[in-house]
Amino acid sequence: MANMDHKIFKTIDEQLDILEARGLVIDDEQQAREILFKENYFFISGYRHMFTIPGNKNQFLEGTKFKELYAVFTFDRQIRNTFFKNILIVENNIKSIISYQQSKKYGFKEKDYLNPSNFIEDKLSQRHVNDILNKVRRQIRVNGRKHSATMHYIDNYGYIPMWILVKVLSFGTMSEFYSILKKEDQQDIADAYNLDAETLGIYLSILANFRNVCAHEDILYDHRTQRMIPDSKYHSILNIEKDEDIYVYGKNDLFSLVIMLKQLLRDDEFNDLIGELKYEVTVLDSIVDTVSLESILNKVGFPTNWYDIRGIK
C-alpha cells in the first residue's frame, strides 16, 4: 500500500510542480499546461530518461527545459509515423509476394493453399504447423465477414483466394506463416529481396515487433527487440564499433530497423525515409542543448555516421 500515493490523480498544476521539483525549467507555463492537458503527463515524462542525472531517474540535469523534453516526445512521434508507414509498405509487399508464390504453386482455394502437406513436414514441427494453420483459419472465420473483399468471395464463390486472405491476416501471423513454409518456398520469397530464407524470417519477426510498437504509439526511440538481426555488410562498411564481438549499433535497436528497411524497400522509398529521419534529427538538435546530439543518437541506437547508409549499394 506504500506506493498508492504515486497512483492518485494529479491536476495539471500539480504535474507541473512535480516536474519543477525535479529540476525541469518551465519557461512558458501556459504552453506547458496545454501540452500536458492534451498529450498526457505519463507519456511525456516517459521521455525524461534522456535528461536525468545518471543514477537518479527523478532528477533532471541542470538547465533542462520543458521544451527539450517535449521536443524528444515530438521527435519520437514523428519518427514513429515515418517508420510505421514504411513498415506498412513492406507488410503489403511481403503479403503480396507470399500469396502470389503460394497460390501459383499450390492453388488459390483455402483447401489447397492451407493443405498441411504444403508446409514443413518433419514430425517435430507438426504441432507448430497445425497451430499456425488453425490460427489462420480462425482469422478467416473471425475477420472474413468484416471486410468487403473477403465477404464478396465468401458469398459469391464460397472461398477466399490467398491474395484476398492476406488482407485480414496480421503481420505477426504472416511472419509465423512464413516460418512454416518449406525451405524452397521460403527461398523463392526471399529471392525477391536478394536475401537468404533464414535472414528474411528473422527480419519479418522483428519487423512485426516494431510494427506493434508503432501501431500502439508506444515509446519507439529507445526500443530494443529480444531478437537480433544477423551481421550485415552495412555494419562492416559503416565500421560500427563492437563490444565483445557484437556490434554496438544496428542489431536490435532502431538502426537495425533502418538496416532491414534498406534491404526491403525500393531505393526511392528508402531515400525518402532517410531524408525524413535526417530532418527530424536536425529539428531535435536545434531545440535540445542540455545533452549532445551524439548522446541522443546513442540512445536511439544510431551510430554518428548513420546517414551514410543512404549511399551504400
C-alpha contacts under 8 A as a table, 3 or more apart, distances in Angstrom:
res1	aa1	res2	aa2	distance
1	M	4	M	5.49
2	A	5	D	7.30
3	N	6	H	5.67
3	N	7	K	7.41
4	M	7	K	5.38
4	M	8	I	6.97
5	D	8	I	5.65
10	K	13	D	7.96
10	K	14	E	5.65
10	K	15	Q	6.14
11	T	14	E	5.06
11	T	15	Q	6.21
12	I	15	Q	4.99
12	I	16	L	6.26
12	I	33	R	6.26
12	I	36	L	6.79
12	I	37	F	6.82
13	D	16	L	5.04
13	D	17	D	6.17
13	D	33	R	7.46
14	E	17	D	4.92
14	E	18	I	6.28
15	Q	18	I	5.17
15	Q	19	L	6.42
15	Q	41	Y	7.12
16	L	19	L	5.13
16	L	20	E	6.13
16	L	32	A	7.94
16	L	33	R	7.67
17	D	20	E	5.11
17	D	21	A	5.96
18	I	21	A	5.06
18	I	22	R	6.33
19	L	22	R	5.16
19	L	23	G	6.64
19	L	24	L	5.51
20	E	23	G	5.05
20	E	24	L	4.75
20	E	25	V	6.36
20	E	26	I	7.25
21	A	24	L	7.27
22	R	58	N	6.15
22	R	59	Q	4.78
22	R	60	F	5.92
23	G	59	Q	6.17
23	G	60	F	5.23
23	G	61	L	7.27
23	G	62	E	6.73
23	G	63	G	7.67
23	G	64	T	7.40
24	L	60	F	6.07
24	L	62	E	7.88
24	L	63	G	7.12
24	L	64	T	5.50
24	L	65	K	5.62
24	L	66	F	6.23
25	V	63	G	6.42
25	V	64	T	5.94
25	V	65	K	4.49
25	V	66	F	5.92
26	I	29	E	6.06
26	I	32	A	7.31
26	I	65	K	5.97
26	I	66	F	5.29
26	I	67	K	7.72
27	D	65	K	7.42
27	D	66	F	7.47
28	D	31	Q	5.50
28	D	32	A	6.23
29	E	32	A	4.96
29	E	33	R	6.06
30	Q	33	R	5.08
30	Q	34	E	6.36
31	Q	34	E	5.17
31	Q	35	I	6.23
32	A	35	I	5.11
32	A	36	L	6.14
32	A	66	F	7.35
33	R	36	L	5.25
33	R	37	F	6.06
34	E	37	F	5.10
34	E	38	K	6.22
35	I	38	K	5.31
35	I	39	E	5.64
35	I	40	N	7.76
36	L	39	E	5.29
36	L	40	N	5.23
36	L	41	Y	5.32
36	L	44	I	7.75
37	F	40	N	6.07
37	F	41	Y	7.68
39	E	43	F	7.20
39	E	44	I	7.20
40	N	43	F	5.61
40	N	44	I	6.53
41	Y	44	I	5.24
41	Y	45	S	5.92
42	F	45	S	5.33
42	F	46	G	6.23
43	F	46	G	5.10
43	F	47	Y	7.37
44	I	47	Y	5.76
44	I	48	R	7.51
44	I	69	L	7.30
44	I	70	Y	6.74
44	I	73	F	6.14
45	S	48	R	5.27
45	S	69	L	7.96
46	G	49	H	7.22
46	G	219	I	7.87
47	Y	50	M	6.39
47	Y	69	L	6.66
47	Y	72	V	6.78
47	Y	73	F	6.40
48	R	51	F	5.45
48	R	52	T	6.27
48	R	57	K	7.92
48	R	60	F	7.60
48	R	69	L	6.48
49	H	52	T	5.24
49	H	57	K	6.45
50	M	291	V	7.85
50	M	296	I	7.27
50	M	299	K	7.78
51	F	60	F	5.58
51	F	61	L	5.67
51	F	64	T	6.82
51	F	69	L	7.76
51	F	290	T	7.47
51	F	291	V	7.06
52	T	56	N	6.64
52	T	57	K	5.42
52	T	58	N	6.77
52	T	59	Q	5.46
52	T	60	F	4.20
52	T	61	L	5.29
53	I	56	N	5.31
53	I	57	K	6.47
53	I	58	N	7.97
53	I	59	Q	5.89
53	I	60	F	5.81
53	I	61	L	5.31
54	P	57	K	7.12
56	N	59	Q	5.76
57	K	60	F	7.66
60	F	64	T	6.39
61	L	64	T	5.79
61	L	290	T	7.47
62	E	290	T	7.94
63	G	290	T	6.71
64	T	68	E	6.90
64	T	69	L	7.84
64	T	290	T	5.78
65	K	68	E	5.30
65	K	69	L	6.71
66	F	69	L	5.13
66	F	70	Y	6.18
67	K	70	Y	5.00
67	K	71	A	5.93
67	K	287	I	7.63
68	E	71	A	4.89
68	E	72	V	6.49
68	E	287	I	6.21
68	E	288	V	5.17
68	E	289	D	7.82
69	L	72	V	5.43
69	L	73	F	6.52
70	Y	73	F	4.92
70	Y	74	T	6.11
71	A	74	T	5.02
71	A	75	F	5.94
71	A	284	L	6.22
71	A	287	I	6.93
71	A	288	V	7.44
72	V	75	F	4.88
72	V	76	D	6.11
72	V	284	L	6.92
73	F	76	D	5.26
73	F	77	R	6.38
74	T	77	R	5.02
74	T	78	Q	6.18
75	F	78	Q	5.20
75	F	79	I	6.20
75	F	280	E	6.28
75	F	281	V	7.62
75	F	284	L	6.57
76	D	79	I	5.35
76	D	80	R	5.85
76	D	219	I	6.99
76	D	220	L	6.36
76	D	221	Y	5.81
77	R	80	R	5.08
77	R	81	N	6.25
77	R	217	E	7.80
78	Q	81	N	5.22
78	Q	82	T	6.28
78	Q	280	E	7.25
79	I	82	T	4.84
79	I	83	F	5.98
79	I	276	E	7.97
79	I	277	L	6.49
79	I	280	E	7.23
80	R	83	F	5.23
80	R	84	F	5.90
80	R	214	C	5.70
80	R	217	E	7.67
80	R	220	L	6.49
81	N	84	F	5.09
81	N	85	K	6.28
81	N	214	C	7.28
82	T	85	K	5.63
82	T	86	N	6.58
82	T	273	L	6.80
82	T	276	E	7.25
82	T	277	L	7.72
83	F	86	N	5.21
83	F	87	I	6.08
83	F	214	C	7.72
83	F	273	L	7.58
84	F	87	I	5.08
84	F	88	L	6.20
84	F	211	R	6.39
84	F	214	C	5.83
84	F	215	A	7.31
85	K	88	L	5.11
85	K	89	I	6.52
86	N	89	I	5.02
86	N	90	V	6.53
86	N	261	L	7.81
86	N	265	L	7.90
86	N	269	E	7.90
86	N	273	L	7.54
87	I	90	V	5.08
87	I	91	E	6.07
87	I	207	L	7.22
87	I	211	R	6.62
87	I	261	L	7.77
88	L	91	E	4.83
88	L	92	N	6.09
89	I	92	N	5.25
89	I	93	N	6.18
89	I	265	L	7.74
90	V	93	N	5.01
90	V	94	I	6.01
90	V	261	L	7.98
90	V	264	L	6.51
90	V	265	L	6.70
91	E	94	I	5.34
91	E	95	K	6.12
91	E	171	F	6.43
92	N	95	K	5.25
92	N	96	S	6.17
93	N	96	S	5.12
93	N	97	I	6.18
94	I	97	I	5.07
94	I	98	I	5.99
95	K	98	I	5.29
95	K	99	S	6.01
95	K	163	W	7.67
95	K	166	V	5.96
95	K	167	K	7.94
95	K	174	M	7.24
96	S	99	S	5.32
96	S	100	Y	6.05
96	S	163	W	6.52
96	S	166	V	7.83
97	I	100	Y	5.15
97	I	101	Q	6.13
97	I	189	I	6.52
98	I	101	Q	5.33
98	I	102	Q	6.01
98	I	178	Y	7.88
98	I	189	I	6.39
99	S	102	Q	5.31
99	S	103	S	5.81
99	S	162	M	5.41
99	S	163	W	5.13
99	S	166	V	7.23
100	Y	103	S	5.30
100	Y	104	K	5.99
100	Y	162	M	7.97
100	Y	163	W	6.89
101	Q	104	K	5.25
101	Q	105	K	6.30
101	Q	185	D	7.74
101	Q	188	D	7.56
101	Q	189	I	7.19
102	Q	105	K	5.23
102	Q	106	Y	5.75
102	Q	107	G	7.29
102	Q	113	Y	6.66
102	Q	185	D	7.77
103	S	106	Y	5.30
103	S	107	G	4.63
103	S	108	F	4.93
103	S	113	Y	6.50
103	S	162	M	6.70
104	K	107	G	6.07
104	K	108	F	7.68
106	Y	112	D	5.99
106	Y	113	Y	5.33
106	Y	118	N	7.43
107	G	112	D	5.43
107	G	113	Y	5.72
108	F	112	D	6.58
108	F	113	Y	6.24
108	F	160	I	7.89
108	F	161	P	4.92
108	F	162	M	5.99
109	K	112	D	5.28
109	K	113	Y	6.24
109	K	159	Y	6.02
109	K	160	I	6.34
109	K	161	P	5.38
109	K	162	M	7.22
110	E	113	Y	5.34
110	E	114	L	5.40
110	E	115	N	7.74
110	E	159	Y	6.65
110	E	160	I	6.57
110	E	161	P	6.82
110	E	162	M	7.30
111	K	114	L	5.63
111	K	115	N	5.85
112	D	115	N	5.36
113	Y	118	N	7.22
113	Y	162	M	7.52
114	L	118	N	7.26
114	L	133	L	6.88
115	N	118	N	5.74
115	N	119	F	7.86
116	P	119	F	5.71
116	P	129	V	7.50
116	P	130	N	7.51
116	P	133	L	7.94
117	S	120	I	7.61
117	S	121	E	6.91
118	N	181	L	7.29
118	N	182	K	7.21
119	F	129	V	7.27
119	F	180	I	5.79
119	F	181	L	4.78
119	F	182	K	5.20
120	I	125	S	7.00
120	I	126	Q	7.81
120	I	129	V	7.49
120	I	180	I	5.79
120	I	181	L	5.85
120	I	182	K	4.87
120	I	183	K	7.69
121	E	125	S	6.82
121	E	126	Q	6.58
122	D	125	S	5.67
122	D	126	Q	6.72
123	K	126	Q	5.33
124	L	127	R	7.36
125	S	128	H	5.25
125	S	129	V	6.11
126	Q	129	V	5.11
126	Q	130	N	6.14
127	R	130	N	5.11
127	R	131	D	6.06
128	H	131	D	5.15
128	H	132	I	6.35
128	H	180	I	7.85
129	V	132	I	5.37
129	V	133	L	6.16
129	V	180	I	5.96
130	N	133	L	5.11
130	N	134	N	5.96
131	D	134	N	5.18
131	D	135	K	6.19
132	I	135	K	4.89
132	I	136	V	6.27
132	I	173	T	7.72
132	I	176	E	6.86
132	I	177	F	6.61
133	L	136	V	5.04
133	L	137	R	6.21
133	L	177	F	7.72
134	N	137	R	5.01
134	N	138	R	6.00
135	K	138	R	5.01
135	K	139	Q	6.26
135	K	173	T	7.88
136	V	139	Q	5.14
136	V	140	I	6.35
136	V	169	L	7.28
136	V	173	T	7.43
137	R	140	I	4.98
137	R	141	R	6.39
138	R	141	R	5.07
138	R	142	V	6.08
139	Q	142	V	5.01
139	Q	143	N	5.50
139	Q	144	G	7.21
139	Q	168	V	7.16
139	Q	169	L	6.77
140	I	143	N	5.44
140	I	144	G	4.80
140	I	165	L	7.31
140	I	168	V	7.47
141	R	144	G	5.51
141	R	145	R	7.62
142	V	145	R	7.25
142	V	146	K	7.84
143	N	146	K	5.14
143	N	147	H	6.89
143	N	168	V	6.30
144	G	147	H	6.23
144	G	150	T	5.38
144	G	151	M	6.08
144	G	154	I	7.86
144	G	168	V	7.38
145	R	148	S	7.29
145	R	150	T	6.63
145	R	151	M	5.09
146	K	150	T	7.86
146	K	151	M	7.30
147	H	150	T	5.54
147	H	151	M	6.07
147	H	168	V	7.77
148	S	151	M	5.07
148	S	152	H	5.98
149	A	152	H	5.14
149	A	153	Y	6.63
149	A	164	I	6.87
150	T	153	Y	5.33
150	T	154	I	6.21
150	T	160	I	6.20
150	T	164	I	6.36
150	T	165	L	6.90
151	M	154	I	5.06
151	M	155	D	5.93
152	H	155	D	5.35
152	H	156	N	5.91
152	H	157	Y	7.91
153	Y	156	N	5.23
153	Y	157	Y	5.16
153	Y	158	G	6.29
153	Y	159	Y	5.92
153	Y	160	I	5.53
153	Y	161	P	7.82
154	I	157	Y	5.65
154	I	158	G	4.37
154	I	159	Y	5.11
154	I	160	I	6.16
155	D	158	G	5.90
157	Y	160	I	7.89
160	I	164	I	6.40
160	I	165	L	6.06
161	P	164	I	5.51
161	P	165	L	6.17
162	M	165	L	4.72
162	M	166	V	6.15
163	W	166	V	5.78
163	W	167	K	7.52
164	I	167	K	5.70
164	I	168	V	7.82
165	L	168	V	5.77
165	L	169	L	6.83
166	V	169	L	5.04
166	V	170	S	7.96
166	V	174	M	7.77
169	L	173	T	6.15
169	L	174	M	6.58
170	S	173	T	5.16
170	S	174	M	6.30
171	F	174	M	4.99
171	F	175	S	6.15
171	F	208	A	5.70
172	G	175	S	5.07
172	G	176	E	6.35
172	G	204	L	7.96
172	G	205	S	6.91
172	G	208	A	5.23
172	G	209	N	7.81
173	T	176	E	5.01
173	T	177	F	6.00
174	M	177	F	4.83
174	M	178	Y	6.12
175	S	178	Y	5.19
175	S	179	S	6.39
175	S	201	G	6.97
175	S	204	L	5.39
175	S	205	S	5.70
175	S	208	A	7.39
176	E	179	S	4.99
176	E	180	I	6.79
176	E	205	S	7.75
177	F	180	I	5.57
177	F	181	L	6.80
178	Y	181	L	5.37
178	Y	186	Q	6.75
178	Y	201	G	6.96
179	S	186	Q	7.97
179	S	201	G	6.40
181	L	185	D	6.12
181	L	186	Q	6.00
182	K	185	D	5.25
182	K	186	Q	6.25
183	K	186	Q	5.02
183	K	187	Q	6.17
183	K	197	A	7.24
184	E	187	Q	5.06
184	E	188	D	6.25
185	D	188	D	5.06
185	D	189	I	6.52
186	Q	189	I	5.27
186	Q	190	A	6.15
186	Q	197	A	5.39
187	Q	190	A	4.82
187	Q	191	D	5.87
187	Q	196	D	6.44
187	Q	197	A	4.78
188	D	191	D	5.28
188	D	192	A	7.23
189	I	192	A	5.71
189	I	193	Y	7.78
189	I	197	A	7.71
190	A	193	Y	5.46
190	A	194	N	6.30
190	A	195	L	5.21
190	A	196	D	5.89
190	A	197	A	5.32
190	A	200	L	6.15
191	D	194	N	4.73
191	D	195	L	5.91
191	D	196	D	7.18
192	A	195	L	7.71
193	Y	263	Q	6.76
193	Y	264	L	6.31
195	L	199	T	6.60
195	L	200	L	6.39
196	D	199	T	5.54
196	D	200	L	6.48
197	A	200	L	5.34
197	A	201	G	6.33
198	E	201	G	5.10
198	E	202	I	6.42
199	T	202	I	5.16
199	T	203	Y	6.17
199	T	229	I	7.65
199	T	230	P	7.04
200	L	203	Y	4.93
200	L	204	L	6.14
201	G	204	L	5.26
201	G	205	S	6.38
202	I	205	S	5.28
202	I	206	I	6.31
202	I	227	R	7.91
202	I	229	I	6.65
203	Y	206	I	5.26
203	Y	207	L	5.90
203	Y	229	I	6.79
203	Y	260	M	6.71
204	L	207	L	5.04
204	L	208	A	6.08
205	S	208	A	5.29
205	S	209	N	6.65
206	I	209	N	5.09
206	I	210	F	6.42
206	I	225	T	6.99
206	I	227	R	6.83
206	I	228	M	7.96
207	L	210	F	5.04
207	L	211	R	5.96
207	L	257	L	7.36
208	A	211	R	4.99
208	A	212	N	6.32
209	N	212	N	5.30
209	N	213	V	6.51
209	N	225	T	7.37
210	F	213	V	5.11
210	F	214	C	6.29
210	F	257	L	7.97
211	R	214	C	5.16
211	R	215	A	6.00
212	N	215	A	5.00
212	N	216	H	6.04
213	V	216	H	5.46
213	V	217	E	6.13
213	V	218	D	5.22
213	V	219	I	7.31
213	V	220	L	6.63
214	C	217	E	5.06
214	C	218	D	6.34
214	C	220	L	7.02
215	A	218	D	7.85
217	E	220	L	7.95
219	I	222	D	7.18
219	I	223	H	6.93
220	L	223	H	5.07
220	L	254	L	7.89
221	Y	254	L	6.77
221	Y	299	K	7.36
221	Y	300	V	5.02
222	D	253	D	7.17
222	D	254	L	7.33
222	D	299	K	5.74
222	D	300	V	5.00
222	D	301	G	7.22
223	H	253	D	6.22
223	H	254	L	6.95
223	H	300	V	7.83
224	R	252	N	5.35
224	R	253	D	4.83
224	R	254	L	7.43
225	T	228	M	7.03
225	T	252	N	5.11
225	T	253	D	6.73
226	Q	252	N	7.04
227	R	252	N	6.48
228	M	251	K	5.00
228	M	252	N	4.78
229	I	250	G	7.89
229	I	251	K	5.27
229	I	252	N	6.57
229	I	256	S	6.85
230	P	251	K	7.26
231	D	235	H	6.55
231	D	247	Y	7.99
231	D	251	K	7.52
232	S	235	H	5.51
232	S	236	S	6.99
233	K	236	S	5.23
233	K	237	I	5.94
234	Y	237	I	5.18
234	Y	238	L	5.92
234	Y	259	I	7.19
234	Y	309	I	7.03
234	Y	312	I	7.60
235	H	238	L	5.49
235	H	239	N	6.16
235	H	240	I	5.57
235	H	247	Y	7.40
235	H	250	G	7.14
236	S	239	N	4.82
236	S	240	I	6.41
237	I	240	I	7.91
238	L	305	N	7.16
238	L	306	W	7.78
238	L	308	D	7.41
238	L	309	I	7.36
240	I	247	Y	6.34
240	I	248	V	7.00
240	I	249	Y	6.72
240	I	303	P	6.92
241	E	247	Y	5.87
241	E	248	V	5.89
241	E	249	Y	7.62
242	K	245	D	5.46
242	K	246	I	5.15
242	K	247	Y	4.25
242	K	248	V	5.29
243	D	246	I	5.29
243	D	247	Y	6.30
243	D	248	V	6.14
247	Y	250	G	7.01
247	Y	251	K	6.77
248	V	251	K	7.43
249	Y	252	N	7.80
249	Y	253	D	6.91
249	Y	255	F	6.64
249	Y	256	S	7.46
249	Y	301	G	5.40
249	Y	302	F	6.29
249	Y	303	P	6.41
250	G	253	D	5.87
250	G	254	L	7.06
250	G	255	F	4.57
250	G	256	S	3.96
250	G	257	L	7.62
250	G	259	I	7.05
250	G	301	G	6.78
250	G	302	F	7.32
251	K	255	F	7.48
251	K	256	S	5.13
252	N	255	F	7.77
252	N	256	S	5.64
252	N	257	L	7.91
253	D	256	S	5.36
253	D	257	L	6.96
253	D	300	V	7.09
253	D	301	G	5.40
254	L	257	L	5.10
254	L	258	V	6.59
254	L	300	V	6.13
254	L	301	G	5.75
254	L	302	F	7.18
255	F	258	V	4.82
255	F	259	I	6.24
255	F	300	V	7.61
255	F	301	G	5.69
255	F	302	F	5.44
255	F	306	W	7.91
256	S	259	I	4.99
256	S	260	M	6.23
257	L	260	M	5.11
257	L	261	L	6.13
258	V	261	L	5.15
258	V	262	K	6.07
259	I	262	K	5.09
259	I	263	Q	6.80
260	M	263	Q	5.40
260	M	264	L	6.26
261	L	264	L	4.85
261	L	265	L	5.55
261	L	270	F	6.95
262	K	265	L	5.98
262	K	266	R	7.98
262	K	267	D	7.68
262	K	270	F	6.04
265	L	269	E	5.97
265	L	270	F	5.80
266	R	269	E	5.21
266	R	270	F	6.17
267	D	270	F	5.13
267	D	271	N	6.05
268	D	271	N	5.09
268	D	272	D	6.25
269	E	272	D	5.21
269	E	273	L	6.34
270	F	273	L	4.96
270	F	274	I	6.23
270	F	310	R	7.84
271	N	274	I	5.14
271	N	275	G	6.06
271	N	310	R	6.54
272	D	275	G	5.05
272	D	276	E	6.20
273	L	276	E	5.24
273	L	277	L	6.28
274	I	277	L	5.06
274	I	278	K	6.03
274	I	307	Y	7.18
274	I	310	R	6.98
275	G	278	K	5.09
275	G	279	Y	6.27
276	E	279	Y	5.14
276	E	280	E	6.37
277	L	280	E	5.16
277	L	281	V	6.15
278	K	281	V	5.17
278	K	282	T	6.17
278	K	307	Y	7.45
279	Y	282	T	5.12
279	Y	283	V	6.24
280	E	283	V	5.08
280	E	284	L	6.14
281	V	284	L	5.15
281	V	285	D	6.10
282	T	285	D	5.08
282	T	286	S	6.26
283	V	286	S	5.19
283	V	287	I	6.70
284	L	287	I	5.38
284	L	288	V	6.12
285	D	288	V	5.40
285	D	289	D	7.49
285	D	293	L	6.00
286	S	289	D	7.77
288	V	291	V	6.72
288	V	292	S	7.78
289	D	292	S	6.76
291	V	295	S	6.68
291	V	296	I	7.35
292	S	295	S	5.30
292	S	296	I	6.53
293	L	296	I	5.03
293	L	297	L	6.16
294	E	297	L	5.09
294	E	298	N	6.04
294	E	304	T	6.54
295	S	298	N	4.88
295	S	299	K	6.29
296	I	299	K	5.13
296	I	300	V	6.36
297	L	300	V	4.93
297	L	301	G	6.02
297	L	302	F	4.99
297	L	303	P	6.77
297	L	304	T	7.00
298	N	301	G	4.98
298	N	302	F	5.74
298	N	303	P	6.76
299	K	302	F	7.66
302	F	305	N	7.93
302	F	306	W	5.80
303	P	306	W	5.15
305	N	308	D	5.72
306	W	309	I	6.07
307	Y	310	R	6.01
308	D	311	G	5.76
308	D	312	I	7.14
309	I	312	I	5.32
